[in-house]
Amino acid sequence: MTSATLAPAFAMRSDLPPVPAADDNRHKLRDVPHCREANALMFQLPERGLAGFVYFWVDKDGMAGAAAYAFGPGIAVPVIERYDSVKVPDDMDFTDWDVQGLTARLGDVHQAMDFTFAGDRVQIDARYEAFHPPYAFSSHKDGCPPYYADDRTEQHGRVTGTMVLDGEEIALDHFMQRDHSWGPRVWGLNQHYKWFHATTANAYVHFFEMQSFGRALVRGFVARDGLMSEIRRIDYDYAFDDTMHQKRFDVVVTDAAGRETRIETKIYATTEFQADPMIYLKEGAVTVAMVGEEGTGWCEFCWNRNYFDFAQQYVGEYF
């Protein structure tokens, strides 16, 4: 495991505390229900009508898994390739991770990760490099809600490498977002949430608005103009398609530095991710217009299934 020194400095200033280097790597998980650690790497290729993600995880008992999704209007049949219940050693960490053809190799702390995926329809050999320091939910004055994880970090960067999709080689040189979380995941406590990323060449925004126990909690950051600052307020407007899947999501975020950042997004590729029988996860890859630049990102809505199934009947009438 990596030592608990602080991460190397990035050029961008931050009014948030630095994230310990150890939090870039695998953690020793507590022996409590629903406890696991996961990494998600999302990529967007809007010029091809394609998006996807590589996702890998391990639970408190050392049972690991890996998945790769590729979807969008540019692919006739979406790719969903997943491997579950692979026992891994306690001392294997993300400097040398290997689960059924999914490999991960951390580079400089909080700055890079090389990864591969060897599936039947999709093979990936790529490198993720970060644009800015990670944002940790624990940096918020109220910390990370304990039913969402002990902690989680969010970061934006670039992916380079190659992806072979149904035999066609595709060059990767695109924006990518990395999510890393560890601790309990009690999905059924989510009444609803919005998990959002927007990435351009010089501006990066993430927020997570969580609605549980009748409260709305927000964590997130804005990184632009040489300063990374925590979000204090979010305002948004969005639209659904006929299946109540988000298709547009426009946002204004205000950060602790007093800056307003306006973001216009259009969801161009959608899928669902099966995480827990009590919820739906509606995934959307987006194109972004932000601070005069074009970019991409991600927009995930989580719904309690009972509420969603009931509300969907009334979308055309009331929303």
N, C-alpha and C positions, 0 to 999 in steps of 0.2 A: 504494500500500500504506500501511497505517496505521503511524505511527511507533512505535518500540519503547519507549514510555513505559508506566508501569504503569496497570492498569485503575482506573477510578474506584472510590472506596470504597463498599461496601455497608454497611448498618446492622449486619449480622451480623459478629461477631468471628470470626477464624479463627486456628488455630495452624499454618496452612500458609502457605508463601510465596505472594505474589500472582502471578498469571499475567500475563506481559507483554501489553500491548495488541495487539501485532503478531500474537499467536497467535489472535486472534479472526478474522483475515482469511486470505486465500489465501497459501500459502507457495511458495517456489521449491523444487521437488522435486529430489531427487538422481537422477542418471542410473543407477539400479540397477533390476533386475527387480522387478516387482510393485509399483512405487512409485506411489501416488496419494493424493489428498486427498478427503475426503468429509464431508458434513454429513447427519445424520439427525434428523428432527423427528417424534417419536411422539406421538399423541394418542389419548385414550380417551373414549368416550361410552357408558358402561355402561347408562345409562337407555334407550338406543336399541338395545342389543345390538350396538354398532358400535365399531370401532377402526381405526386406520390409521397410515400414516406417509408423509412426503414425504422423499425421499432424493435427493441430488445429489452428483456426484463429477467429478473431472478427474484424468487420469493425467499422468505425467512428460512425455509428448509433446503435451500440450494437447488430448487427446481427452476430451470431457466427455459426461456423460449425466445423466438425471433419471428418477425413478420416483415413482409414487404408488400406494399400496395402500389399499384399504378392505375390511374383512371383518368377519365375526361373525355371530351368529344372527339379527341384525336385517336382513340383506341376503341376498336369495335367491342371487344370483350375485356372488361376490367381484370387486372391481375390481383389476386388475393392468394398469397403463398405464406403459410404459417407453420411453424414447428413449435410444439408444446412439450412440456414435461421432460426436459433433458437435464439430468443430474450433472451439476458442475462442482469442482472442488472448492472448498472454503477459501483457499488461498489464491484462486484465479481472480484477477482483477482486470480493469479495463485497459491496462497496458498490454495485455495479451489475452484478449477475450475470444472464445471460439465456441460457437453453438451451431451445429448443423450447417456449416458453411457461412454463417454470419460471424465475421471477425471484426474486432475493434482494437485499435492501437492508439492510445492517447499520445499526443506529441507534447509540446510545451504546455505547461499547466494552464488550463482555461483558454487555450489558444488554438488547438488543432486536434483533430481525430482522423485517422485513416480507417476506412471500413470497407468491408466487402459483403456481398450477399450472393449466394450461389443457389438459385432456385431453378425450377423447371422452365419457366417462361421468362424470368427476369434474372439477369446477372449484373451486379454492380461492383465496380472497383473505383473508389473515389476518396477524396480528401476534403474534410470540412475545416475551414479556417475562419476564426471569429473576427468580427469587426470592432468589438467593444468588450469591456469587462462583463462578466455575468451579473445578472440581477438575482438576488436571493430573496425569497419571501420572508425569511427571518430578519431581513433588514428593516422591515416595517415595524413600527412601534408596537403593534399587536401580534407580531410574528406570523407564522404560517398556521392556518386553521388545522388542528391536529387530525381531523378526519380526511383531509386532502393529502397529507403527507407530513412527516417530521419537518421536511424542508424541500424546496424545489428551486432550481435555477433556470433562467430563461436567457437566451442569447441569440444574436443574429450574425450571419456570416455568409460565406460563399462556398459552394461545392464545385470542385473540379474533378474530372476523371471521365469514365465511360460507363454507360449503361447499355446492355444488350437486351432488347425487348422483342420477344418472338423472333429472334435471329437477326434483328436489325441493330446495328451499333449506333448509338446516339452519344454525341459529345456532351458532357456536362460542364457548363461554366455559367452558373446561375446562383441566385440567392437561395440561402438555406437558413432554417431556424432550428435550434437545438433546445430541447426541453429535457431536463434531468431531474428526477424526483426519487425520494426514498422515504419509506414509512408506511403507515396504514392508508388504505384506499377504501373508504366505506362509501361506495358509489350510491347506495340507496338514500343517503342523507342529502344528496343533491336534489333540491326542488327544481333548480334550473341554474345553468351558468353559461357565460360567454367567455371564450378563450380566444384571444385575438393577437395576431402579429402582423406588422406592416414594415416592410424593408425596402429602402432605396439605397442608392450608392452612398448617401451621406446622412441619412436619417433613419432611426430605428425606434419602433414603438411596440410595446407589449402591454396588455392588461388582461387580468382575470377577474371578472365580476362573478362572485359566487353567492347564490341565494340558498341559504340553509337555516333551519330553525327560525324562519320568519325574518332573518336579517340579510341584508345585501352587503357583502364585503368586497373591497377592491384592493388588488395588489398590481403593481406594474411600474413601468418607467418610460421615459422619453430620453433618447440619446441623439443629440443633434447639435450643430454649431459648437462642437468641442466640449459639450457638457452633458453628462448623464444625470438625470434627476428623477425622483420618484413622482408618480402620478398622484394628484390630489382630487381630481374630479374627472368624470367622463360623461359626455352627452352623446347620444346616438339616435339614429333613425335607421330602420331596416325594412325590407320587404321579403315576403315568402313567395315561393311558387305554389302550384296546386297541391303539392304533397307536404306543405309546411316546412320545406327545406329553404333555408335562407338563400336569397339570390342577390341582395344588395345590402351593404352595411356601411353607413356613413357616420363618421365619428369626429368629435372635437374633444381633445384631452387637454387638461390643464395640469402642469407639473408644479413642483415645489419652488421652482425658480420663477414662477409666474407666467410662463410661456404657454400660449395656446397653439396647439398643433391640429390642423384640420386634415382629415384623411377621407378620401372618397375611394370606395372599393366596389368591385363587381366580382361576384363569384362566377368563375368560368368552368369549374370542375367540381363535382360533388360525389361523395360516397358516404357510407355508414360504417362505423367501426363497432364490432361486438365486444363490449367490455364487461357487461354485467346484465343479468336478466331484469333488473329494476329500472334501467335507463335506456334511452336512445342517445347515441352520439352522432350528430349530423355534421359531417366534415365538409368544408368548402375551401378550395384553393382560390386565391383572389388576385386580381390585378389592382394596383394601388396608384393613386395620385396624391402626393404629399410634398409639401414645401417646394413646389415647382419641379419635382422629379417624378418619374415613373418607376414603379417597382412592383413587387409581388408580396404575398403573405399568406396568412391562414386565418380562417374563421370557423371555430368549432362551437356549436350549440349543444348543450346537454339538456335533456328533458326527462322528467319522471314519466314513465310509460303510461300510467293510468291517466295523468293529466293530458299528455300529448294525444292519446287515442280519443279522448273526449273532445278536446279543443279543436282537433283537426276537422271535425264535422262542421264547425262554425266559422272557419277562417273566411270564407267568401262572404258571410253575412256580417261579421263584426270586425274584421281586421282587413 
